[in-house]
């Protein structure tokens, strides 16, 4: 389903792409092609594998040869942020960029990951008034903190393996609480798993004393064919749980809206991704 090409061939139809490394398994070309079909927009969306020392020249070449919009994925989001001259406020706070475009002679950057998470969760719960636990303090965690606060959550507590990294986040986001462990006196309405441990964790490393029967557990990590370790743990602990495939589709929709001015039907594309094993 996802396709991979290293060299752009044509500027007509308009060219878009995602850059990362590795990139062959990226779902972004499939998602953007599906959005384009919905909207009746002609485009090419490629997956470009970039060597770590070639990001700056890769971005420059892409736009110099007529490319119109670029998504950036691991491990380049921070480096892409550094390349941009103009950043949206949420991108500035995230310190990382996943959406680039060229406008009035300058490279512009946005970060749509947090908005993607909020949009996906909002399909299932209203975020307003929720007590939230954030597991992880890496790049993804940084990008979702402000959008969660903007959505009206009542409080956000961060627990990270390296606690100092959580305190570093608190310097940027003073409303963030930091705890050394999951198991303290609090039970949370929403638990967001934002570590990169993902599927490698076979033994649950999580403490179910943080849960109550209506807690929603959300794993940023996703797997289209089987439940992630975190989703399995949460469901076995009696909670509703979902993985981050919906967030991936929603962050792509934000980028699509930015580039094409059209809001895609994300539920339809998410359903196709889940059903296409
Ligand atoms: P980073 O490398 O920036 O951060 C990694 C985080 O995971 C750190 O907090 C790190 O803790 C923690 N960690 C790593 N290994 C372990 C472990 N064994 N036990 C406990 N904690 C661990 O990664 P990102 O923030 O960029 O990505 C995090 C996850 O989010 C990834 O799975 C990524 O695929 C997913 N993601 C999903 C998106 C979506 O659209 N669904 C979008 C963006 C990201 P420490 O500080 O101690 O090293």
Boltz pocket constraint, residues with backbone or C-beta under 6 A from the ligand:
constraints:
  - pocket:
      binder: B
      contacts: [[A, 74], [A, 113], [A, 116], [A, 135], [A, 136], [A, 137], [A, 138], [A, 139], [A, 140], [A, 141], [A, 160], [A, 161], [A, 162], [A, 163], [A, 165], [A, 193], [A, 194], [A, 195], [A, 196], [A, 197], [A, 198], [A, 219], [A, 220], [A, 221], [A, 222], [A, 244], [A, 245], [A, 247], [A, 248], [A, 249], [A, 251]]
      max_distance: 6.0
